Amino acid sequence: MKIHSGLTVLGGLFALVSAHGDEHGGHGHGDSNANYAQRHMASEHHIDAFNPSTFFQLHDLDRNGILDRGEIEAIYGVHHVYSKRKTPTEEAQAAKAKQVADAVLAAMDTNGDGFITMEEFLAKGLDALPDFSSLGAEGHHYDVESEFFLHHEEMYHNTPETQTDESYNHPEDIRLIVNISLTHEEIERVEEERERKYEGLADDGIHKAVPSGEPNADPELKPNPKYTYTRASKGDPAPGQHDEWKRDAEGKEAWGQGDGGYKRPKEASDRLRKNVPYKYKFKRNWGDF
C-alpha cells in the first residue's frame, strides 16, 4: 500500500494533538542535578558511568586528540534538525553555533588557540561544559527516526498498551509520521519518473510521438544491427570412438616412458595411456574423449 493513503488520517491525528497539547516538550534530560555531560551521556548514549577522558574521546570524531569548533557544536547537536527547528533563520542558526562554540572555548581553551586538548579538558572537568538547552541545542546526534525511538518511544510507548494506533497521538508521533510519509512519497515520485523516462512515457504515462513532418522533430533512430557470435564446436565423438581411443592407448607405452616421455598428450588416445595425470584426463573441450 502506498504511503499516500496513510496521509488521509493525519488530519484527525493533528486534531488529537491540538487537544493533547505538547506536554512532553523536548526529550527528557534525566537527573536535573546532573551536569550537561552526565545528562547528555545518559539520554543520548545510554551511558551512566564514564570519566572525562571517555567523554572527550567519544566526541573527538576525527581522533586527532583535540576538539575543534565542529566537534564542540556536535556535542550540543547544534546542527541537528531538532535544533534547527527552534531557530528561525540561517543567520540565527549560524549565530547560535558561534555562541555555543565561543562559550565552550572560553571555558576550556586555556591557551586560546581555538582548540581544546585532552589536557585542557581534563583540567577544567565536565562541570565546565555549559548547558544550551534553552537554545534548542540539546545534544542530539542521530537522525529523526533514531532520535524518536531513542527518547520518545522508550519513554512513552514502552508497553503493549501504549503501542496501539490510538496511543501515537503526541506531537513527536505526528511529526515522525509526516516526515516518513513525505520521504516515502518523494521516493515513489522519483522512482515513477525514472520508470517513465526509461519507457519513453510522458508525465501522464502516455506515449507521445512527435509527428515526423514537424520541423523540430528528432530524427528517427534506427536500431543498431545485432551480432550473434557462435563458439566453434568439435561436436560429440562418434559412436564407438571412445573404445577405439582406448584400444590405441593400450598399444602405447605408459606416460613418462618411451619417446613421448612426460610430454603433454596431443591425441585423445594419449589421454587414456597408463599413468597419465588426472589433469590431462579432464575433459577441457567437447569431443576430447
TIDONU-435881 format. One record per residue (C-alpha): residue in three letters; residue number from 1; x, z, y. Coordinates in steps of 0.1 Angstrom, whole numbers. Layout:
   resn   resi    east      up   north
    ALA    NUM       X       Z       Y
...
***
This chain:
   resn   resi    east      up   north
    MET      1       0       0       0
    LYS      2      13      -8      34
    ILE      3      20      19      60
    HIS      4      -5       3      84
    SER      5     -34      19      66
    GLY      6     -17      53      70
    LEU      7     -18      50     108
    THR      8     -55      49     108
    VAL      9     -56      87     101
    LEU     10     -32      96     129
    GLY     11     -60      99     155
    GLY     12     -76     127     135
    LEU     13     -43     143     130
    PHE     14     -35     143     167
    ALA     15     -68     159     173
    LEU     16     -58     187     149
    VAL     17     -25     191     167
    SER     18     -41     195     201
    ALA     19     -63     222     186
    HIS     20     -35     238     167
    GLY     21     -10     238     196
    ASP     22      27     236     195
    GLU     23      30     271     183
    HIS     24      62     265     163
    GLY     25      81     251     192
    GLY     26     117     242     182
    HIS     27     133     252     149
    GLY     28     140     288     142
    HIS     29     173     303     150
    GLY     30     174     333     127
    ASP     31     186     367     139
    SER     32     181     370     177
    ASN     33     210     394     179
    ALA     34     235     369     163
    ASN     35     257     347     184
    TYR     36     252     310     187
    ALA     37     277     302     160
    GLN     38     261     325     135
    ARG     39     226     311     142
    HIS     40     239     276     140
    MET     41     256     280     107
    ALA     42     226     298      92
    SER     43     200     273     103
    GLU     44     219     241     102
    HIS     45     244     246      74
    HIS     46     227     273      53
    ILE     47     260     293      55
    ASP     48     257     330      63
    ALA     49     292     342      56
    PHE     50     321     324      73
    ASN     51     350     331      96
    PRO     52     360     314     129
    SER     53     386     291     112
    THR     54     359     278      88
    PHE     55     336     271     117
    PHE     56     364     252     135
    GLN     57     374     232     105
    LEU     58     338     223      97
    HIS     59     333     209     132
    ASP     60     367     192     136
    LEU     61     352     160     125
    ASP     62     384     138     125
    ARG     63     405     166     110
    ASN     64     432     164     137
    GLY     65     434     201     145
    ILE     66     416     200     179
    LEU     67     381     200     192
    ASP     68     376     173     218
    ARG     69     346     167     241
    GLY     70     327     146     215
    GLU     71     331     172     188
    ILE     72     321     200     212
    GLU     73     289     180     220
    ALA     74     283     176     183
    ILE     75     285     213     177
    TYR     76     254     216     200
    GLY     77     237     184     189
    VAL     78     237     172     224
    HIS     79     230     135     215
    HIS     80     206     142     187
    VAL     81     171     128     191
    TYR     82     156     162     194
    SER     83     179     170     223
    LYS     84     174     136     240
    ARG     85     136     141     237
    LYS     86     139     170     261
    THR     87     160     150     286
    PRO     88     140     127     309
    THR     89     167     101     318
    GLU     90     200      87     305
    GLU     91     217     102     337
    ALA     92     203     136     329
    GLN     93     215     132     293
    ALA     94     250     124     304
    ALA     95     249     154     328
    LYS     96     238     177     300
    ALA     97     266     165     278
    LYS     98     291     171     306
    GLN     99     276     205     313
    VAL    100     279     216     277
    ALA    101     315     204     272
    ASP    102     327     217     305
    ALA    103     313     252     298
    VAL    104     328     254     264
    LEU    105     362     242     276
    ALA    106     361     266     304
    ALA    107     355     294     280
    MET    108     381     285     253
    ASP    109     406     259     266
    THR    110     432     283     279
    ASN    111     459     257     288
    GLY    112     434     234     305
    ASP    113     444     202     286
    GLY    114     408     192     278
    PHE    115     410     202     241
    ILE    116     405     233     220
    THR    117     432     241     194
    MET    118     427     263     164
    GLU    119     449     290     181
    GLU    120     428     289     213
    PHE    121     395     290     193
    LEU    122     407     320     172
    ALA    123     419     338     203
    LYS    124     386     336     220
    GLY    125     364     340     189
    LEU    126     329     329     181
    ASP    127     312     351     207
    ALA    128     328     328     234
    LEU    129     306     299     224
    PRO    130     277     297     249
    ASP    131     241     291     240
    PHE    132     224     259     254
    SER    133     191     262     236
    SER    134     174     262     270
    LEU    135     187     227     275
    GLY    136     174     215     241
    ALA    137     210     215     227
    GLU    138     201     234     195
    GLY    139     229     221     173
    HIS    140     210     196     151
    HIS    141     233     173     131
    TYR    142     211     153     108
    ASP    143     185     125     110
    VAL    144     149     133     118
    GLU    145     137     134      82
    SER    146     165     156      71
    GLU    147     161     180     100
    PHE    148     124     182      92
    PHE    149     130     192      56
    LEU    150     159     215      66
    HIS    151     140     235      91
    HIS    152     102     230      94
    GLU    153      94     222      57
    GLU    154     113     252      44
    MET    155      96     275      69
    TYR    156      60     263      69
    HIS    157      55     242      38
    ASN    158      73     261      11
    THR    159      44     268     -12
    PRO    160      18     246     -30
    GLU    161      -9     259      -7
    THR    162      10     248      24
    GLN    163      18     214      10
    THR    164     -17     199      10
    ASP    165     -25     170      32
    GLU    166     -46     192      54
    SER    167     -16     216      59
    TYR    168       6     189      76
    ASN    169     -10     192     110
    HIS    170      18     207     130
    PRO    171      33     187     159
    GLU    172      65     183     139
    ASP    173      45     169     110
    ILE    174      28     143     132
    ARG    175      60     132     148
    LEU    176      76     126     115
    ILE    177      46     107     101
    VAL    178      46      85     132
    ASN    179      83      79     131
    ILE    180      83      70      94
    SER    181      52      48      98
    LEU    182      67      28     127
    THR    183     100      25     109
    HIS    184      84      11      78
    GLU    185      62     -13      99
    GLU    186      93     -26     116
    ILE    187     110     -32      82
    GLU    188      79     -50      69
    ARG    189      78     -72     101
    VAL    190     114     -82      98
    GLU    191     110     -90      61
    GLU    192      80    -111      67
    GLU    193      98    -130      95
    ARG    194     127    -137      71
    GLU    195     103    -150      44
    ARG    196      85    -173      69
    LYS    197     118    -186      82
    TYR    198     131    -192      46
    GLU    199      99    -210      36
    GLY    200      97    -230      68
    LEU    201      65    -214      79
    ALA    202      53    -208     115
    ASP    203      43    -173     127
    ASP    204       8    -178     113
    GLY    205      22    -186      79
    ILE    206      11    -223      80
    HIS    207      35    -252      76
    LYS    208      36    -272     108
    ALA    209      55    -306     106
    VAL    210      64    -324     138
    PRO    211      50    -360     138
    SER    212      78    -384     131
    GLY    213      69    -406     161
    GLU    214      73    -378     185
    PRO    215     104    -383     207
    ASN    216     118    -348     203
    ALA    217     111    -346     166
    ASP    218     141    -337     144
    PRO    219     153    -365     121
    GLU    220     141    -361      86
    LEU    221     169    -347      64
    LYS    222     173    -364      31
    PRO    223     182    -341       2
    ASN    224     218    -342      -9
    PRO    225     224    -360     -42
    LYS    226     226    -338     -72
    TYR    227     256    -340     -95
    THR    228     255    -330    -131
    TYR    229     286    -320    -149
    THR    230     288    -321    -187
    ARG    231     316    -305    -206
    ALA    232     331    -327    -233
    SER    233     324    -316    -268
    LYS    234     341    -323    -301
    GLY    235     309    -318    -320
    ASP    236     304    -298    -351
    PRO    237     325    -306    -382
    ALA    238     310    -330    -407
    PRO    239     296    -315    -439
    GLY    240     324    -306    -464
    GLN    241     351    -309    -436
    HIS    242     360    -273    -438
    ASP    243     365    -275    -476
    GLU    244     388    -304    -471
    TRP    245     409    -285    -445
    LYS    246     411    -256    -469
    ARG    247     425    -278    -497
    ASP    248     450    -293    -473
    ALA    249     461    -258    -463
    GLU    250     467    -248    -499
    GLY    251     491    -276    -502
    LYS    252     512    -264    -472
    GLU    253     538    -236    -471
    ALA    254     528    -202    -457
    TRP    255     531    -197    -419
    GLY    256     567    -188    -410
    GLN    257     582    -208    -438
    GLY    258     595    -243    -441
    ASP    259     599    -268    -412
    GLY    260     568    -255    -394
    GLY    261     582    -220    -392
    TYR    262     563    -199    -366
    LYS    263     551    -228    -345
    ARG    264     515    -228    -332
    PRO    265     491    -246    -355
    LYS    266     484    -282    -344
    GLU    267     458    -291    -370
    ALA    268     427    -274    -383
    SER    269     442    -271    -417
    ASP    270     473    -254    -402
    ARG    271     450    -225    -391
    LEU    272     440    -219    -427
    ARG    273     475    -216    -440
    LYS    274     485    -183    -456
    ASN    275     498    -155    -433
    VAL    276     485    -173    -401
    PRO    277     479    -146    -374
    TYR    278     443    -139    -366
    LYS    279     446    -151    -331
    TYR    280     452    -186    -344
    LYS    281     423    -184    -368
    PHE    282     399    -176    -339
    LYS    283     376    -205    -331
    ARG    284     385    -214    -295
    ASN    285     367    -247    -293
    TRP    286     337    -263    -310
    GLY    287     349    -282    -341
    ASP    288     382    -264    -345
    PHE    289     372    -254    -381
***
